[in-house]
Amino acid sequence: MDVVLANLVGNALRHGEPPVSVRLSAGPHRIVLEVRDHGPGLDEAVLPHVFDRFYKAGAARARSEGSGLGLAIARENARLHRGDLTVANAPDGGAVFTLSLPRRAPGPESDPDGGPE
């Protein structure tokens, strides 16, 4: 998960605008981590493709040092941990990436959603 967080914060610092914030909250069954920048956000046409392998938003980024794999790998890591990674634009500007994970690792006494039976 440290690789996922590093990718999200690194992207926010490189492609967004300060301040970049990281917020952690926990409910009875889920832990939610949000990484937000305060730039213009992502173009609505880009949002459905952000997690696609090799996708880079904008022609300028196509020549950048990144491979376009970071967010695809981050989302796959989240899913391997029975969670998900999503993106949206904040109403007042900026991109918000939300990582949601089960609070407890699944075990014999847990249901599929990560909570006690």
N, CA, C and O atoms as CSV, one atom per row, in Angstrom:
chain,resi,resn,atom,element,x,y,z
A,1,MET,N,N,0.807,-1.196,0.000
A,1,MET,CA,C,0.000,0.000,0.000
A,1,MET,C,C,0.855,1.267,0.000
A,1,MET,O,O,0.406,2.327,-0.436
A,2,ASP,N,N,2.099,1.149,0.496
A,2,ASP,CA,C,2.965,2.326,0.471
A,2,ASP,C,C,3.273,2.759,-0.954
A,2,ASP,O,O,3.443,3.950,-1.215
A,3,VAL,N,N,3.349,1.807,-1.878
A,3,VAL,CA,C,3.591,2.128,-3.288
A,3,VAL,C,C,2.381,2.857,-3.877
A,3,VAL,O,O,2.537,3.793,-4.661
A,4,VAL,N,N,1.185,2.428,-3.501
A,4,VAL,CA,C,-0.043,3.082,-3.977
A,4,VAL,C,C,-0.075,4.525,-3.485
A,4,VAL,O,O,-0.308,5.446,-4.268
A,5,LEU,N,N,0.157,4.721,-2.200
A,5,LEU,CA,C,0.134,6.070,-1.635
A,5,LEU,C,C,1.211,6.953,-2.268
A,5,LEU,O,O,0.954,8.115,-2.582
A,6,ALA,N,N,2.408,6.410,-2.454
A,6,ALA,CA,C,3.490,7.183,-3.077
A,6,ALA,C,C,3.116,7.590,-4.499
A,6,ALA,O,O,3.415,8.707,-4.921
A,7,ASN,N,N,2.461,6.692,-5.245
A,7,ASN,CA,C,2.048,7.006,-6.609
A,7,ASN,C,C,1.010,8.128,-6.607
A,7,ASN,O,O,1.113,9.070,-7.393
A,8,LEU,N,N,0.020,8.031,-5.735
A,8,LEU,CA,C,-1.046,9.034,-5.705
A,8,LEU,C,C,-0.516,10.402,-5.291
A,8,LEU,O,O,-0.862,11.411,-5.905
A,9,VAL,N,N,0.314,10.444,-4.259
A,9,VAL,CA,C,0.864,11.726,-3.810
A,9,VAL,C,C,1.833,12.282,-4.856
A,9,VAL,O,O,1.825,13.481,-5.131
A,10,GLY,N,N,2.665,11.418,-5.437
A,10,GLY,CA,C,3.587,11.864,-6.477
A,10,GLY,C,C,2.865,12.452,-7.673
A,10,GLY,O,O,3.267,13.493,-8.194
A,11,ASN,N,N,1.798,11.790,-8.116
A,11,ASN,CA,C,1.010,12.314,-9.235
A,11,ASN,C,C,0.372,13.653,-8.883
A,11,ASN,O,O,0.360,14.568,-9.706
A,12,ALA,N,N,-0.157,13.774,-7.672
A,12,ALA,CA,C,-0.788,15.032,-7.262
A,12,ALA,C,C,0.235,16.169,-7.245
A,12,ALA,O,O,-0.072,17.289,-7.654
A,13,LEU,N,N,1.431,15.888,-6.779
A,13,LEU,CA,C,2.476,16.913,-6.745
A,13,LEU,C,C,2.965,17.275,-8.147
A,13,LEU,O,O,3.244,18.442,-8.422
A,14,ARG,N,N,3.071,16.282,-9.034
A,14,ARG,CA,C,3.573,16.516,-10.397
A,14,ARG,C,C,2.530,17.154,-11.312
A,14,ARG,O,O,2.850,18.054,-12.089
A,15,HIS,N,N,1.294,16.693,-11.220
A,15,HIS,CA,C,0.285,17.083,-12.205
A,15,HIS,C,C,-0.797,18.019,-11.668
A,15,HIS,O,O,-1.521,18.635,-12.449
A,16,GLY,N,N,-0.913,18.130,-10.354
A,16,GLY,CA,C,-1.919,19.011,-9.758
A,16,GLY,C,C,-1.279,20.301,-9.293
A,16,GLY,O,O,-0.209,20.690,-9.760
A,17,GLU,N,N,-1.952,20.953,-8.368
A,17,GLU,CA,C,-1.429,22.178,-7.778
A,17,GLU,C,C,-1.553,22.085,-6.269
A,17,GLU,O,O,-2.452,21.420,-5.755
A,18,PRO,N,N,-0.639,22.759,-5.545
A,18,PRO,CA,C,-0.714,22.716,-4.086
A,18,PRO,C,C,-1.931,23.474,-3.570
A,18,PRO,O,O,-2.486,24.315,-4.277
A,19,PRO,N,N,-2.335,23.187,-2.375
A,19,PRO,CA,C,-1.774,22.155,-1.511
A,19,PRO,C,C,-2.296,20.774,-1.892
A,19,PRO,O,O,-3.395,20.636,-2.429
A,20,VAL,N,N,-1.492,19.761,-1.607
A,20,VAL,CA,C,-1.902,18.364,-1.761
A,20,VAL,C,C,-2.217,17.858,-0.363
A,20,VAL,O,O,-1.408,17.997,0.554
A,21,SER,N,N,-3.389,17.273,-0.208
A,21,SER,CA,C,-3.783,16.783,1.111
A,21,SER,C,C,-4.026,15.279,1.066
A,21,SER,O,O,-4.436,14.724,0.046
A,22,VAL,N,N,-3.762,14.639,2.199
A,22,VAL,CA,C,-4.017,13.211,2.375
A,22,VAL,C,C,-4.912,13.093,3.602
A,22,VAL,O,O,-4.579,13.581,4.682
A,23,ARG,N,N,-6.051,12.437,3.418
A,23,ARG,CA,C,-7.013,12.303,4.517
A,23,ARG,C,C,-7.342,10.834,4.713
A,23,ARG,O,O,-7.627,10.129,3.745
A,24,LEU,N,N,-7.306,10.372,5.931
A,24,LEU,CA,C,-7.619,8.995,6.275
A,24,LEU,C,C,-8.836,8.983,7.180
A,24,LEU,O,O,-8.910,9.729,8.156
A,25,SER,N,N,-9.794,8.121,6.840
A,25,SER,CA,C,-10.956,7.941,7.699
A,25,SER,C,C,-11.262,6.454,7.787
A,25,SER,O,O,-10.916,5.678,6.897
A,26,ALA,N,N,-11.911,6.077,8.870
A,26,ALA,CA,C,-12.214,4.661,9.079
A,26,ALA,C,C,-13.643,4.517,9.578
A,26,ALA,O,O,-14.094,5.247,10.461
A,27,GLY,N,N,-14.332,3.567,8.995
A,27,GLY,CA,C,-15.651,3.180,9.455
A,27,GLY,C,C,-15.556,1.803,10.069
A,27,GLY,O,O,-14.456,1.273,10.225
A,28,PRO,N,N,-16.674,1.217,10.419
A,28,PRO,CA,C,-16.632,-0.103,11.048
A,28,PRO,C,C,-16.083,-1.200,10.130
A,28,PRO,O,O,-15.531,-2.189,10.614
A,29,HIS,N,N,-16.228,-1.037,8.815
A,29,HIS,CA,C,-15.814,-2.094,7.893
A,29,HIS,C,C,-14.797,-1.657,6.843
A,29,HIS,O,O,-14.172,-2.509,6.211
A,30,ARG,N,N,-14.615,-0.352,6.640
A,30,ARG,CA,C,-13.739,0.138,5.573
A,30,ARG,C,C,-12.807,1.225,6.093
A,30,ARG,O,O,-13.130,1.958,7.028
A,31,ILE,N,N,-11.648,1.303,5.463
A,31,ILE,CA,C,-10.707,2.406,5.663
A,31,ILE,C,C,-10.653,3.150,4.335
A,31,ILE,O,O,-10.534,2.531,3.278
A,32,VAL,N,N,-10.738,4.464,4.386
A,32,VAL,CA,C,-10.745,5.275,3.175
A,32,VAL,C,C,-9.614,6.291,3.257
A,32,VAL,O,O,-9.482,7.021,4.239
A,33,LEU,N,N,-8.803,6.323,2.208
A,33,LEU,CA,C,-7.707,7.261,2.097
A,33,LEU,C,C,-7.955,8.123,0.863
A,33,LEU,O,O,-8.115,7.603,-0.241
A,34,GLU,N,N,-7.988,9.439,1.053
A,34,GLU,CA,C,-8.185,10.365,-0.066
A,34,GLU,C,C,-6.933,11.205,-0.268
A,34,GLU,O,O,-6.359,11.738,0.681
A,35,VAL,N,N,-6.523,11.311,-1.532
A,35,VAL,CA,C,-5.409,12.190,-1.910
A,35,VAL,C,C,-5.988,13.220,-2.859
A,35,VAL,O,O,-6.569,12.881,-3.891
A,36,ARG,N,N,-5.823,14.483,-2.498
A,36,ARG,CA,C,-6.442,15.563,-3.279
A,36,ARG,C,C,-5.437,16.661,-3.579
A,36,ARG,O,O,-4.618,17.033,-2.738
A,37,ASP,N,N,-5.523,17.173,-4.810
A,37,ASP,CA,C,-4.769,18.382,-5.138
A,37,ASP,C,C,-5.781,19.499,-5.332
A,37,ASP,O,O,-6.989,19.261,-5.306
A,38,HIS,N,N,-5.295,20.706,-5.525
A,38,HIS,CA,C,-6.187,21.858,-5.673
A,38,HIS,C,C,-5.987,22.559,-7.014
A,38,HIS,O,O,-6.138,23.776,-7.121
A,39,GLY,N,N,-5.646,21.774,-8.034
A,39,GLY,CA,C,-5.516,22.298,-9.389
A,39,GLY,C,C,-6.872,22.349,-10.081
A,39,GLY,O,O,-7.909,22.362,-9.418
A,40,PRO,N,N,-6.868,22.377,-11.403
A,40,PRO,CA,C,-8.124,22.466,-12.154
A,40,PRO,C,C,-8.898,21.152,-12.207
A,40,PRO,O,O,-10.040,21.134,-12.665
A,41,GLY,N,N,-8.303,20.061,-11.752
A,41,GLY,CA,C,-8.970,18.760,-11.851
A,41,GLY,C,C,-8.666,18.128,-13.196
A,41,GLY,O,O,-7.846,18.628,-13.966
A,42,LEU,N,N,-9.337,17.030,-13.461
A,42,LEU,CA,C,-9.135,16.286,-14.707
A,42,LEU,C,C,-10.275,16.575,-15.676
A,42,LEU,O,O,-11.427,16.725,-15.268
A,43,ASP,N,N,-9.949,16.651,-16.938
A,43,ASP,CA,C,-10.965,16.819,-17.968
A,43,ASP,C,C,-11.950,15.650,-17.872
A,43,ASP,O,O,-11.545,14.507,-17.660
A,44,GLU,N,N,-13.218,15.937,-18.027
A,44,GLU,CA,C,-14.248,14.886,-17.925
A,44,GLU,C,C,-14.005,13.745,-18.911
A,44,GLU,O,O,-14.344,12.599,-18.614
A,45,ALA,N,N,-13.430,14.033,-20.068
A,45,ALA,CA,C,-13.135,12.987,-21.059
A,45,ALA,C,C,-12.007,12.076,-20.601
A,45,ALA,O,O,-11.901,10.942,-21.068
A,46,VAL,N,N,-11.164,12.554,-19.697
A,46,VAL,CA,C,-10.029,11.791,-19.206
A,46,VAL,C,C,-10.436,10.831,-18.085
A,46,VAL,O,O,-9.881,9.738,-17.968
A,47,LEU,N,N,-11.399,11.240,-17.268
A,47,LEU,CA,C,-11.765,10.462,-16.073
A,47,LEU,C,C,-11.993,8.971,-16.330
A,47,LEU,O,O,-11.495,8.157,-15.552
A,48,PRO,N,N,-12.724,8.563,-17.387
A,48,PRO,CA,C,-12.950,7.127,-17.578
A,48,PRO,C,C,-11.690,6.335,-17.941
A,48,PRO,O,O,-11.702,5.106,-17.880
A,49,HIS,N,N,-10.612,7.014,-18.314
A,49,HIS,CA,C,-9.407,6.334,-18.806
A,49,HIS,C,C,-8.211,6.417,-17.865
A,49,HIS,O,O,-7.167,5.830,-18.152
A,50,VAL,N,N,-8.335,7.121,-16.764
A,50,VAL,CA,C,-7.206,7.376,-15.874
A,50,VAL,C,C,-6.516,6.089,-15.423
A,50,VAL,O,O,-5.298,6.078,-15.242
A,51,PHE,N,N,-7.269,5.010,-15.241
A,51,PHE,CA,C,-6.690,3.763,-14.742
A,51,PHE,C,C,-6.345,2.780,-15.859
A,51,PHE,O,O,-5.940,1.651,-15.582
A,52,ASP,N,N,-6.501,3.195,-17.120
A,52,ASP,CA,C,-6.130,2.339,-18.251
A,52,ASP,C,C,-4.607,2.249,-18.348
A,52,ASP,O,O,-3.901,3.231,-18.119
A,53,ARG,N,N,-4.116,1.068,-18.688
A,53,ARG,CA,C,-2.667,0.890,-18.861
A,53,ARG,C,C,-2.160,1.752,-20.016
A,53,ARG,O,O,-2.794,1.836,-21.068
A,54,PHE,N,N,-1.032,2.377,-19.808
A,54,PHE,CA,C,-0.316,3.208,-20.778
A,54,PHE,C,C,-1.046,4.505,-21.129
A,54,PHE,O,O,-0.631,5.203,-22.055
A,55,TYR,N,N,-2.120,4.844,-20.416
A,55,TYR,CA,C,-2.856,6.071,-20.730
A,55,TYR,C,C,-2.155,7.266,-20.102
A,55,TYR,O,O,-1.774,7.240,-18.932
A,56,LYS,N,N,-1.993,8.313,-20.902
A,56,LYS,CA,C,-1.462,9.582,-20.423
A,56,LYS,C,C,-2.388,10.686,-20.916
A,56,LYS,O,O,-2.709,10.756,-22.102
A,57,ALA,N,N,-2.806,11.530,-20.013
A,57,ALA,CA,C,-3.703,12.629,-20.374
A,57,ALA,C,C,-2.902,13.754,-21.013
A,57,ALA,O,O,-1.962,14.268,-20.408
A,58,GLY,N,N,-3.260,14.131,-22.207
A,58,GLY,CA,C,-2.623,15.273,-22.859
A,58,GLY,C,C,-1.374,14.901,-23.633
A,58,GLY,O,O,-0.647,13.985,-23.250
A,59,ALA,N,N,-1.128,15.607,-24.714
A,59,ALA,CA,C,0.019,15.344,-25.582
A,59,ALA,C,C,1.343,15.598,-24.872
A,59,ALA,O,O,2.323,14.899,-25.133
A,60,ALA,N,N,1.391,16.577,-23.987
A,60,ALA,CA,C,2.641,16.896,-23.294
A,60,ALA,C,C,3.078,15.740,-22.399
A,60,ALA,O,O,4.273,15.482,-22.259
A,61,ARG,N,N,2.128,15.052,-21.799
A,61,ARG,CA,C,2.472,13.938,-20.913
A,61,ARG,C,C,2.909,12.705,-21.689
A,61,ARG,O,O,3.588,11.845,-21.128
A,62,ALA,N,N,2.543,12.592,-22.958
A,62,ALA,CA,C,2.931,11.419,-23.746
A,62,ALA,C,C,4.448,11.323,-23.865
A,62,ALA,O,O,4.988,10.237,-24.071
A,63,ARG,N,N,5.135,12.455,-23.736
A,63,ARG,CA,C,6.593,12.466,-23.833
A,63,ARG,C,C,7.260,12.526,-22.462
A,63,ARG,O,O,8.481,12.655,-22.381
A,64,SER,N,N,6.491,12.437,-21.396
A,64,SER,CA,C,7.077,12.508,-20.051
A,64,SER,C,C,7.757,11.202,-19.691
A,64,SER,O,O,7.632,10.203,-20.399
A,65,GLU,N,N,8.493,11.225,-18.559
A,65,GLU,CA,C,9.258,10.047,-18.175
A,65,GLU,C,C,8.391,8.902,-17.676
A,65,GLU,O,O,8.875,7.773,-17.597
A,66,GLY,N,N,7.146,9.141,-17.341
A,66,GLY,CA,C,6.271,8.080,-16.834
A,66,GLY,C,C,5.833,7.123,-17.932
A,66,GLY,O,O,5.827,7.465,-19.115
A,67,SER,N,N,5.467,5.916,-17.512
A,67,SER,CA,C,5.063,4.882,-18.467
A,67,SER,C,C,3.556,4.857,-18.713
A,67,SER,O,O,3.095,4.228,-19.666
A,68,GLY,N,N,2.790,5.533,-17.867
A,68,GLY,CA,C,1.336,5.425,-17.973
A,68,GLY,C,C,0.809,4.169,-17.295
A,68,GLY,O,O,-0.329,3.766,-17.533
A,69,LEU,N,N,1.622,3.554,-16.459
A,69,LEU,CA,C,1.213,2.329,-15.758
A,69,LEU,C,C,0.934,2.543,-14.272
A,69,LEU,O,O,0.291,1.700,-13.647
A,70,GLY,N,N,1.395,3.633,-13.700
A,70,GLY,CA,C,1.310,3.829,-12.255
A,70,GLY,C,C,-0.082,3.702,-11.682
A,70,GLY,O,O,-0.279,2.975,-10.708
A,71,LEU,N,N,-1.058,4.390,-12.259
A,71,LEU,CA,C,-2.417,4.334,-11.720
A,71,LEU,C,C,-3.085,2.996,-11.991
A,71,LEU,O,O,-3.887,2.533,-11.181
A,72,ALA,N,N,-2.768,2.366,-13.119
A,72,ALA,CA,C,-3.315,1.031,-13.401
A,72,ALA,C,C,-2.799,0.030,-12.371
A,72,ALA,O,O,-3.558,-0.804,-11.878
A,73,ILE,N,N,-1.516,0.114,-12.048
A,73,ILE,CA,C,-0.930,-0.775,-11.043
A,73,ILE,C,C,-1.497,-0.463,-9.662
A,73,ILE,O,O,-1.786,-1.379,-8.892
A,74,ALA,N,N,-1.657,0.809,-9.342
A,74,ALA,CA,C,-2.209,1.200,-8.046
A,74,ALA,C,C,-3.615,0.634,-7.861
A,74,ALA,O,O,-3.946,0.117,-6.794
A,75,ARG,N,N,-4.440,0.733,-8.900
A,75,ARG,CA,C,-5.802,0.206,-8.790
A,75,ARG,C,C,-5.790,-1.318,-8.649
A,75,ARG,O,O,-6.560,-1.876,-7.868
A,76,GLU,N,N,-4.930,-1.978,-9.390
A,76,GLU,CA,C,-4.839,-3.437,-9.283
A,76,GLU,C,C,-4.371,-3.841,-7.888
A,76,GLU,O,O,-4.878,-4.813,-7.328
A,77,ASN,N,N,-3.417,-3.113,-7.322
A,77,ASN,CA,C,-2.995,-3.394,-5.948
A,77,ASN,C,C,-4.149,-3.219,-4.965
A,77,ASN,O,O,-4.316,-4.028,-4.052
A,78,ALA,N,N,-4.936,-2.178,-5.145
A,78,ALA,CA,C,-6.106,-1.972,-4.276
A,78,ALA,C,C,-7.071,-3.155,-4.391
A,78,ALA,O,O,-7.578,-3.645,-3.383
A,79,ARG,N,N,-7.315,-3.598,-5.591
A,79,ARG,CA,C,-8.244,-4.711,-5.798
A,79,ARG,C,C,-7.686,-6.019,-5.243
A,79,ARG,O,O,-8.446,-6.847,-4.740
A,80,LEU,N,N,-6.380,-6.217,-5.325
A,80,LEU,CA,C,-5.773,-7.407,-4.734
A,80,LEU,C,C,-5.953,-7.433,-3.217
A,80,LEU,O,O,-5.947,-8.501,-2.604
A,81,HIS,N,N,-6.114,-6.261,-2.619
A,81,HIS,CA,C,-6.355,-6.149,-1.177
A,81,HIS,C,C,-7.855,-6.021,-0.871
A,81,HIS,O,O,-8.241,-5.571,0.208
A,82,ARG,N,N,-8.689,-6.422,-1.835
A,82,ARG,CA,C,-10.153,-6.415,-1.701
A,82,ARG,C,C,-10.720,-5.006,-1.550
A,82,ARG,O,O,-11.738,-4.804,-0.887
A,83,GLY,N,N,-10.054,-4.042,-2.170
A,83,GLY,CA,C,-10.512,-2.667,-2.135
A,83,GLY,C,C,-10.691,-2.124,-3.536
A,83,GLY,O,O,-10.810,-2.883,-4.498
A,84,ASP,N,N,-10.709,-0.796,-3.647
A,84,ASP,CA,C,-10.807,-0.158,-4.950
A,84,ASP,C,C,-10.150,1.211,-4.879
A,84,ASP,O,O,-9.942,1.771,-3.802
A,85,LEU,N,N,-9.835,1.725,-6.039
A,85,LEU,CA,C,-9.268,3.048,-6.199
A,85,LEU,C,C,-10.108,3.769,-7.237
A,85,LEU,O,O,-10.290,3.272,-8.349
A,86,THR,N,N,-10.623,4.944,-6.877
A,86,THR,CA,C,-11.474,5.714,-7.781
A,86,THR,C,C,-10.941,7.140,-7.879
A,86,THR,O,O,-10.097,7.563,-7.089
A,87,VAL,N,N,-11.454,7.870,-8.868
A,87,VAL,CA,C,-11.065,9.264,-9.047
A,87,VAL,C,C,-12.301,10.088,-9.372
A,87,VAL,O,O,-13.237,9.610,-10.014
A,88,ALA,N,N,-12.285,11.332,-8.917
A,88,ALA,CA,C,-13.349,12.291,-9.224
A,88,ALA,C,C,-12.744,13.682,-9.131
A,88,ALA,O,O,-11.647,13.865,-8.604
A,89,ASN,N,N,-13.466,14.641,-9.645
A,89,ASN,CA,C,-13.087,16.036,-9.475
A,89,ASN,C,C,-13.848,16.591,-8.278
A,89,ASN,O,O,-15.047,16.357,-8.128
A,90,ALA,N,N,-13.138,17.330,-7.430
A,90,ALA,CA,C,-13.791,17.980,-6.294
A,90,ALA,C,C,-14.665,19.118,-6.812
A,90,ALA,O,O,-14.306,19.763,-7.796
A,91,PRO,N,N,-15.795,19.376,-6.177
A,91,PRO,CA,C,-16.690,20.451,-6.643
A,91,PRO,C,C,-16.011,21.811,-6.731
A,91,PRO,O,O,-16.353,22.615,-7.598
A,92,ASP,N,N,-15.050,22.083,-5.842
A,92,ASP,CA,C,-14.381,23.378,-5.853
A,92,ASP,C,C,-12.998,23.332,-6.492
A,92,ASP,O,O,-12.179,24.225,-6.273
A,93,GLY,N,N,-12.735,22.285,-7.287
A,93,GLY,CA,C,-11.482,22.183,-8.031
A,93,GLY,C,C,-10.539,21.156,-7.458
A,93,GLY,O,O,-10.513,20.909,-6.252
A,94,GLY,N,N,-9.769,20.565,-8.337
A,94,GLY,CA,C,-8.791,19.571,-7.934
A,94,GLY,C,C,-9.279,18.155,-8.166
A,94,GLY,O,O,-10.480,17.887,-8.212
A,95,ALA,N,N,-8.323,17.262,-8.311
A,95,ALA,CA,C,-8.625,15.841,-8.473
A,95,ALA,C,C,-8.580,15.177,-7.104
A,95,ALA,O,O,-7.758,15.531,-6.259
A,96,VAL,N,N,-9.475,14.205,-6.890
A,96,VAL,CA,C,-9.526,13.459,-5.636
A,96,VAL,C,C,-9.459,11.974,-5.970
A,96,VAL,O,O,-10.355,11.430,-6.617
A,97,PHE,N,N,-8.386,11.324,-5.520
A,97,PHE,CA,C,-8.252,9.882,-5.667
A,97,PHE,C,C,-8.615,9.255,-4.332
A,97,PHE,O,O,-8.094,9.656,-3.290
A,98,THR,N,N,-9.511,8.267,-4.360
A,98,THR,CA,C,-10.017,7.643,-3.144
A,98,THR,C,C,-9.685,6.158,-3.142
A,98,THR,O,O,-10.118,5.409,-4.017
A,99,LEU,N,N,-8.916,5.750,-2.152
A,99,LEU,CA,C,-8.565,4.353,-1.939
A,99,LEU,C,C,-9.430,3.836,-0.801
A,99,LEU,O,O,-9.409,4.379,0.304
A,100,SER,N,N,-10.190,2.785,-1.078
A,100,SER,CA,C,-11.063,2.185,-0.075
A,100,SER,C,C,-10.638,0.734,0.129
A,100,SER,O,O,-10.515,-0.028,-0.829
A,101,LEU,N,N,-10.413,0.361,1.396
A,101,LEU,CA,C,-9.938,-0.982,1.732
A,101,LEU,C,C,-10.751,-1.552,2.884
A,101,LEU,O,O,-11.278,-0.801,3.704
A,102,PRO,N,N,-10.856,-2.887,2.952
A,102,PRO,CA,C,-11.518,-3.467,4.114
A,102,PRO,C,C,-10.707,-3.173,5.376
A,102,PRO,O,O,-9.476,-3.139,5.346
A,103,ARG,N,N,-11.411,-2.965,6.467
A,103,ARG,CA,C,-10.736,-2.642,7.724
A,103,ARG,C,C,-9.943,-3.827,8.259
A,103,ARG,O,O,-8.882,-3.650,8.859
A,104,ARG,N,N,-10.446,-5.011,8.047
A,104,ARG,CA,C,-9.763,-6.224,8.501
A,104,ARG,C,C,-9.539,-7.142,7.320
A,104,ARG,O,O,-10.332,-7.181,6.379
A,105,ALA,N,N,-8.443,-7.880,7.385
A,105,ALA,CA,C,-8.165,-8.885,6.349
A,105,ALA,C,C,-9.219,-9.975,6.454
A,105,ALA,O,O,-9.590,-10.373,7.558
A,106,PRO,N,N,-9.711,-10.468,5.304
A,106,PRO,CA,C,-10.707,-11.525,5.358
A,106,PRO,C,C,-10.142,-12.778,6.010
A,106,PRO,O,O,-8.993,-13.156,5.783
A,107,GLY,N,N,-10.952,-13.392,6.800
A,107,GLY,CA,C,-10.574,-14.636,7.464
A,107,GLY,C,C,-11.799,-15.502,7.655
A,107,GLY,O,O,-12.874,-15.158,7.165
A,108,PRO,N,N,-11.667,-16.612,8.351
A,108,PRO,CA,C,-12.807,-17.520,8.507
A,108,PRO,C,C,-13.980,-16.889,9.247
A,108,PRO,O,O,-15.124,-17.296,9.044
A,109,GLU,N,N,-13.713,-15.888,10.112
A,109,GLU,CA,C,-14.806,-15.258,10.856
A,109,GLU,C,C,-15.303,-13.967,10.216
A,109,GLU,O,O,-16.089,-13.242,10.826
A,110,SER,N,N,-14.859,-13.666,8.996
A,110,SER,CA,C,-15.254,-12.446,8.298
A,110,SER,C,C,-16.143,-12.752,7.118
A,110,SER,O,O,-16.052,-13.814,6.503
A,111,ASP,N,N,-17.007,-11.800,6.812
A,111,ASP,CA,C,-17.817,-11.944,5.594
A,111,ASP,C,C,-17.030,-11.369,4.412
A,111,ASP,O,O,-15.966,-10.787,4.623
A,112,PRO,N,N,-17.525,-11.517,3.162
A,112,PRO,CA,C,-16.776,-11.050,1.992
A,112,PRO,C,C,-16.529,-9.553,1.961
A,112,PRO,O,O,-15.636,-9.101,1.245
A,113,ASP,N,N,-17.305,-8.752,2.728
A,113,ASP,CA,C,-17.110,-7.306,2.741
A,113,ASP,C,C,-16.082,-6.866,3.769
A,113,ASP,O,O,-15.849,-5.670,3.942
A,114,GLY,N,N,-15.464,-7.826,4.455
A,114,GLY,CA,C,-14.431,-7.472,5.414
A,114,GLY,C,C,-14.913,-7.218,6.818
A,114,GLY,O,O,-14.104,-6.903,7.691
A,115,GLY,N,N,-16.217,-7.344,7.074
A,115,GLY,CA,C,-16.756,-7.119,8.400
A,115,GLY,C,C,-17.082,-8.435,9.087
A,115,GLY,O,O,-17.104,-9.487,8.449
A,116,PRO,N,N,-17.335,-8.374,10.385
A,116,PRO,CA,C,-17.689,-9.611,11.081
A,116,PRO,C,C,-19.044,-10.120,10.619
A,116,PRO,O,O,-19.921,-9.347,10.232
A,117,GLU,N,N,-19.194,-11.424,10.668
A,117,GLU,CA,C,-20.469,-12.021,10.240
A,117,GLU,C,C,-21.559,-11.732,11.219
A,117,GLU,O,O,-22.697,-12.156,11.019
